[in-house]
C-alpha cells in the first residue's frame, strides 16, 4: 500500500536560512530537546480538524500533541456566529470563509457582467478582487455593482490583496494548530502571513454593466444558478460541514441583499464523494440543470479529474479548498478559480513548524494523489533548503481507499520502516483515511510524543 524513497542528495547541514515565513525557523523559539525513540506527529489542512480524532475511535488520544498547519485567517466572532446561525452544530471552520467568499465573488462577478453567461462571469472574477471601490459585504458590493461601479472585494478569507492573473490568492494566512485533549486548542493557535501582494493582478476587467429597473426580465439569463461539488461523503467528508455552512450563509446574505440581476440566487447541492466517479456524475447533473457556477471540488485531485468536463460544458469551477500548486498550470480556458492558496505557500509554513522543534530525522507520509505528493514535495524542498537532507529525510506514500467500501489503509510495513529509520518527526499529509497511519505507527512501537 505504500511506496518509499529516501532523499539521496548529500546533507549540506547549512544553518537555517531566511527563506521561511516572517517568523522564521531559527532563533524565534528554543528547539525542543530531542528524545530518543520518540516522534512528534504533524498534520495538514486535511486532518487538523476537531472531527479527526474520532477517526481513531478508542485511540483518539494518539493525536494529543500533534501539530499542523492549515490555510486560515483569524475569523471574527461575528462571522463565526453567522455561520452557526445556519449550522448550530458547527465544530470546525476550515475553509468556511473560503467557501463563503467563492460564492460571494461569483455573485458580484455575475452582477458586474450583467449576465449569467459563465464565460462573462469568469472574465469579471479576478477584477472583483482588485482595483475599484473597496467593499466588504455582499449588500454593499452588490449595490455598487448594480450601479455599474467596479469593486474591490475584501472579506473574511481575502484580506490583504486580490487574486493573481491565474485566479487564485496572491497572499494567504496560515494557522499553526495543536491537538490537546483530543481537540484543537484555540489558545495555542498562531497565525502567520505568506505570499506577495505585488503578484496580484493589475489587468482591468471588462466594463461593468449597470442594472436597469428593479427585477430582471430574464433576458440576462437570470436567475444565477450555483451548484455545489463538495465532499458530503468520502475521505474528505469531515471537512464538509464548515464548507457547507459557508456556502449556505453566502446564499442567504446575497439573497437578503436583493439577489443578483434582480432575482434570488438558486443553490443546487451536490456531492463530489472525494471520488472522480461521484464528482463526474454530479457535474453532469449540474450541466443538465443549467448551473452557471460550480463551487468545488473539495479535493485538488477531484477538481483535476472533473475540470475537463466543466470546461467542455463552458461552466465556471470555483473551489474553496484546492491547494495543489500544479493546478495553476492547467489549461482551464480561464474558467477555474480558487479562494484557497496553493501549497507552495503552505509547504513553507509546515517546514517552519517542524524545524522549530529541532528534529534530526523527519518522515513525510502522503496520500498518493496530486494533493498529497505535491505538498510532500514542496515540504521536502523547503526542508532541504534549510539543510535537512540525505539520510535525515524519508518520504513515503500510501494509496487512499477507492471508495467507502474499500479496505482501510494498511500502513504496517511503512510504520515499521519509520520506526527503523528513527524518525523524530512524522508529517502525515492526508484526509480522514490517514488515521490508520497513526494507529500503525503506534502498533509498530513508535513512541508518539505528546
C-alpha positions in Angstrom: 0.0 0.0 0.0 2.9 2.3 0.3 6.0 3.4 -1.6 9.2 4.6 -0.1 12.1 6.6 -1.3 15.0 8.2 0.5 16.3 11.6 -0.5 19.8 10.9 -1.9 21.3 14.4 -2.0 24.1 14.8 0.5 23.1 16.8 3.5 24.5 20.2 3.5 23.9 20.8 7.2 23.8 24.5 6.5 22.4 26.9 9.0 18.7 27.7 8.7 18.2 30.3 6.0 15.7 33.1 5.9 13.5 31.5 3.2 10.8 30.7 5.7 7.9 32.8 6.7 8.3 36.0 8.6 8.6 34.3 11.9 11.4 32.1 10.6 12.5 28.8 11.9 15.7 29.9 13.6 16.0 31.9 16.8 12.3 32.5 17.4 11.8 29.6 19.7 14.1 27.3 21.6 14.1 23.8 19.9 12.5 21.1 21.9 15.0 18.7 23.4 15.1 15.5 21.2 14.0 12.4 22.9 15.4 9.0 21.7 12.8 6.8 20.0 10.0 9.4 20.3 8.3 11.0 17.3 6.1 14.0 17.2 3.2 13.9 14.8 2.4 16.8 12.3 -0.6 17.2 10.1 -2.1 19.5 7.4 -5.4 21.0 6.5 -6.9 17.6 5.6 -6.6 16.2 9.2 -6.1 19.1 11.5 -9.8 19.2 12.4 -11.8 18.7 15.6 -13.6 15.9 13.8 -10.4 14.0 13.0 -9.7 12.3 16.4 -13.0 10.4 16.1 -11.5 8.6 13.1 -9.1 6.9 15.6 -12.1 5.7 17.6 -10.9 4.3 21.0 -7.4 5.5 20.3 -8.2 9.1 19.7 -5.7 10.2 22.4 -2.9 9.4 20.0 -3.4 12.8 18.4 -2.7 14.8 21.5 0.5 16.8 20.9 0.0 16.7 17.1 0.8 20.0 15.4 0.0 21.2 11.9 -0.9 24.0 9.6 -4.0 25.0 7.6 -4.9 28.0 5.4 -6.9 30.0 7.9 -7.5 33.7 8.6 -8.4 34.8 12.2 -12.2 34.7 11.9 -14.2 37.5 13.5 -16.6 36.2 16.2 -19.5 37.9 14.2 -18.7 35.7 11.2 -18.5 32.5 13.3 -21.8 33.4 14.9 -23.4 33.9 11.4 -22.0 30.5 10.3 -23.6 28.9 13.4 -26.9 30.6 12.6 -27.1 28.2 9.6 -25.4 25.3 11.3 -25.7 25.4 15.1 -23.7 22.2 15.4 -20.7 23.5 13.6 -17.5 22.5 15.3 -14.8 23.4 12.7 -14.3 26.4 10.5 -11.8 25.1 8.0 -12.5 26.6 4.5 -15.8 28.1 5.7 -14.5 31.6 4.9 -13.1 30.5 1.6 -16.4 28.8 0.6 -18.3 31.9 1.6 -16.1 34.2 -0.5 -16.2 31.9 -3.5 -20.0 32.2 -3.7 -20.0 36.0 -3.0 -17.3 36.7 -5.6 -19.2 34.7 -8.1 -22.4 36.6 -7.4 -20.7 40.0 -7.7 -19.0 38.9 -10.9 -22.4 37.9 -12.4 -23.9 41.3 -11.4 -21.0 43.2 -12.9 -21.2 41.1 -16.1 -24.9 41.8 -16.4 -25.5 38.2 -17.4 -25.3 34.6 -16.1 -23.2 33.5 -19.0 -20.4 31.6 -17.4 -17.7 32.9 -19.7 -18.7 36.5 -19.0 -18.8 35.8 -15.2 -15.3 34.3 -15.4 -13.9 37.5 -17.0 -15.0 39.5 -14.0 -13.9 37.3 -11.2 -10.3 38.4 -10.9 -11.3 42.0 -11.2 -13.8 41.7 -8.4 -10.8 41.3 -6.0 -8.6 44.0 -7.5 -9.0 47.7 -8.1 -12.3 49.6 -7.9 -14.3 50.7 -4.9 -13.4 48.8 -1.7 -16.4 46.9 -0.2 -16.6 44.2 2.5 -20.0 42.6 2.5 -22.5 41.3 -0.1 -25.0 44.1 0.3 -22.5 46.9 -0.2 -20.7 45.2 -3.1 -23.8 44.2 -4.9 -25.3 47.7 -4.6 -22.1 49.1 -6.2 -22.2 46.5 -8.9 -25.8 47.3 -9.7 -24.8 50.9 -10.2 -22.2 49.9 -12.7 -19.3 50.5 -10.3 -16.2 48.3 -10.3 -15.5 46.9 -6.9 -12.6 45.6 -4.9 -14.0 42.9 -2.6 -12.3 42.2 0.8 -13.7 39.8 3.3 -13.0 37.0 5.7 -10.5 35.0 3.7 -9.4 37.8 1.3 -7.9 40.5 3.5 -4.6 41.7 2.2 -4.6 41.5 -1.6 -6.6 40.2 -4.5 -6.2 37.3 -7.0 -3.4 36.7 -9.4 -3.9 36.6 -13.1 -4.3 32.8 -12.7 -7.4 33.3 -10.5 -6.0 32.4 -7.0 -5.0 34.3 -3.9 -1.8 36.3 -4.1 -1.4 36.2 -0.3 -2.5 33.9 2.4 -2.8 33.5 6.1 -1.9 30.2 7.8 -2.7 28.9 11.3 -0.5 26.6 13.3 -2.8 24.3 15.2 -2.3 22.0 18.2 -4.3 19.0 19.5 -4.8 18.9 23.2 -7.3 16.6 24.9 -8.4 15.3 21.5 -9.5 18.8 20.4 -7.7 21.7 18.8 -6.5 24.1 21.5 -7.5 27.6 20.2 -5.4 29.2 22.9 -2.2 27.8 21.1 -3.2 28.8 17.6 -0.7 31.1 15.9 -1.2 32.9 12.6 1.4 33.9 10.0 1.0 35.6 6.6 2.6 34.4 3.4 2.6 35.4 -0.3 3.4 38.5 -2.2 0.9 41.4 -2.7 2.7 42.6 -5.8 1.7 39.4 -7.6 -2.0 40.4 -7.5 -3.4 41.1 -11.0 -3.4 44.6 -12.4 -5.4 43.8 -15.5 -8.6 45.8 -16.0 -11.8 43.6 -16.3 -14.5 44.3 -18.9 -16.6 47.4 -18.2 -19.3 46.7 -15.6 -22.9 46.5 -16.7 -25.3 48.8 -15.0 -28.6 47.2 -13.9 -31.8 48.8 -15.3 -35.0 48.5 -13.4 -35.8 46.6 -10.3 -36.3 43.0 -11.4 -34.9 41.1 -14.4 -36.8 40.2 -17.5 -34.5 37.2 -17.6 -33.1 38.2 -21.0 -29.8 38.2 -19.0 -30.2 34.5 -18.2 -31.2 35.1 -14.6 -31.6 33.7 -12.1 -28.0 32.9 -11.3 -27.7 29.1 -10.5 -24.8 27.9 -8.4 -24.2 24.3 -7.8 -22.2 22.5 -5.0 -19.5 20.0 -5.7 -18.3 19.4 -2.2 -17.3 16.3 -0.1 -20.6 15.3 1.5 -19.1 11.8 1.5 -15.7 10.2 1.1 -12.3 10.7 2.7 -12.7 14.5 2.9 -16.3 14.4 4.3 -15.0 15.6 7.8 -14.4 19.0 6.1 -17.8 19.3 4.6 -19.8 20.9 7.4 -17.8 24.2 7.5 -17.7 24.5 3.7 -21.4 23.8 3.5 -22.1 26.4 6.2 -20.0 29.0 4.3 -21.9 28.5 1.1 -25.3 28.5 2.7 -24.5 31.7 4.6 -23.4 33.4 1.5 -26.5 32.4 -0.5 -28.6 33.6 2.5 -26.9 37.0 2.7 -26.8 37.6 -1.1 -30.5 37.0 -1.4 -31.2 39.1 1.6 -29.4 41.9 -0.2 -31.6 41.6 -3.3 -30.0 38.7 -5.1 -28.3 39.0 -8.5 -29.7 40.6 -11.6 -33.0 41.2 -9.9 -33.5 37.6 -8.9 -32.7 35.4 -5.9 -29.7 33.2 -6.5 -30.6 29.5 -6.8 -28.4 26.9 -5.0 -28.3 23.3 -6.0 -26.4 21.0 -3.7 -24.1 18.3 -5.0 -21.6 15.7 -3.7 -18.1 15.2 -5.0 -17.7 12.0 -2.9 -14.0 12.5 -2.8 -14.3 10.3 -5.8 -13.8 11.1 -9.5 -16.8 8.9 -10.5 -19.2 10.6 -8.0 -17.9 14.0 -8.9 -18.2 13.5 -12.6 -21.8 12.3 -12.2 -22.6 15.4 -10.1 -21.0 17.7 -12.7 -23.1 16.1 -15.5 -26.2 16.6 -13.4 -25.3 20.3 -12.8 -24.8 20.8 -16.5 -28.2 19.3 -17.2 -29.8 21.7 -14.8 -28.0 24.7 -16.4 -25.9 25.5 -13.4 -23.7 28.5 -14.2 -21.0 28.3 -11.4 -19.9 25.1 -9.6 -18.4 25.6 -6.2 -15.8 22.8 -5.6 -14.4 20.3 -5.7 -13.2 19.7 -2.2 -10.0 17.8 -3.0 -7.5 19.0 -5.6 -7.3 15.6 -7.2 -11.1 15.6 -7.8 -11.0 19.1 -9.4 -8.2 17.9 -11.7 -10.4 14.9 -12.7 -13.5 16.9 -13.5 -12.1 20.1 -14.8 -12.1 18.9 -18.5 -15.8 18.1 -18.2 -16.6 21.5 -16.6 -14.6 23.4 -19.3 -16.2 21.4 -22.1 -19.6 22.4 -20.8 -18.5 26.0 -20.6 -19.1 26.3 -16.8 -17.1 28.0 -14.1 -15.4 25.8 -11.5 -14.6 27.7 -8.3 -13.0 25.8 -5.4 -12.8 27.0 -1.8 -10.3 24.3 -0.8 -8.0 23.2 -3.6 -4.3 23.7 -2.7 -2.4 21.6 -5.2 0.1 24.1 -6.7 0.2 22.4 -10.1 -3.5 23.3 -10.7 -2.3 26.8 -11.5 -0.7 25.5 -14.7 -3.7 23.5 -16.1 -5.4 24.6 -19.3 -8.7 25.8 -17.9 -9.7 28.2 -20.6 -10.0 30.8 -17.9 -12.8 29.0 -16.1 -11.1 27.7 -13.0 -10.6 29.7 -9.8 -9.9 29.1 -6.1 -10.0 31.0 -2.9 -7.6 28.6 -1.2 -3.9 29.4 -1.5 -1.6 27.0 -3.4 0.5 24.6 -1.4 3.7 26.4 -2.5 2.9 28.7 0.4 1.7 26.0 2.9 4.8 24.0 2.4 6.9 26.8 3.8 4.6 27.1 6.8 4.8 23.4 7.5 8.6 23.3 7.2 8.7 26.2 9.7 6.6 24.4 12.3 8.6 21.2 12.0 12.0 22.9 12.2 11.1 24.9 15.3 11.1 21.6 17.2 14.6 20.7 16.1 14.1 17.1 14.9 17.1 15.4 13.4 15.2 12.8 11.3 11.9 13.5 9.5 9.5 11.2 7.8 6.8 12.6 5.4 3.9 10.3 4.7 1.4 11.4 2.0 -1.7 10.0 0.3 -0.8 9.3 -3.3 -2.6 11.9 -5.3 -1.9 15.4 -6.6 -2.6 17.0 -3.2 -0.6 14.6 -1.1 2.5 14.1 -3.3 2.5 17.7 -4.4 2.6 19.0 -0.8 5.1 16.4 0.2 7.5 17.5 -2.5 7.1 21.2 -1.5 7.8 20.4 2.2 10.8 18.3 1.2 12.2 21.1 -0.9 11.8 23.6 1.9 13.4 21.3 4.5 16.3 20.6 2.1 16.8 24.3 1.6 17.2 24.6 5.4 19.9 21.9 5.4 17.7 18.8 6.2 18.6 16.3 3.5 20.3 13.0 2.7 19.8 10.3 5.4 17.7 12.7 7.5 14.6 12.6 5.3 12.4 9.7 4.4 9.4 10.0 2.0 6.6 7.5 1.9 3.2 7.4 0.2 0.0 5.3 0.5 -2.9 4.5 -1.8 -6.1 6.0 -0.4 -9.1 3.7 -0.5 -11.0 3.8 -3.8 -14.4 4.2 -2.0 -16.2 3.8 1.3 -16.5 0.0 0.7 -12.7 -0.5 0.2 -10.4 -1.8 2.9 -8.8 0.9 5.1 -5.2 1.9 4.5 -2.7 -0.7 5.6 0.4 1.1 6.7 2.0 -1.7 8.7 5.2 -2.0 6.6 5.5 1.7 6.3 5.2 2.2 10.1 8.0 -0.4 10.7 10.2 1.4 8.2 9.7 4.7 10.0 10.5 3.0 13.4 13.7 1.5 11.9 14.6 4.9 10.4 14.3 6.5 13.9 12.1 9.4 12.8 11.7 12.1 15.4 9.0 13.9 13.4 6.3 12.3 11.2 4.3 14.6 8.9 1.1 13.0 7.7 -0.5 14.5 4.6 -4.0 13.1 4.1 -7.7 13.2 5.0 -9.8 11.1 7.2 -8.3 7.9 5.7 -4.9 8.8 7.2 -6.0 7.8 10.7 -4.8 4.2 10.2 -1.3 5.6 9.6 -1.2 6.9 13.2 -2.6 3.6 14.5 0.0 1.7 12.6 2.8 3.8 13.9 1.7 3.1 17.5 1.3 -0.6 16.8 4.8 -0.7 15.3 6.2 0.6 18.6 6.9 4.2 17.5 6.7 6.2 20.7 4.4 9.1 19.8 5.4 12.2 21.6 2.6 14.0 23.4 
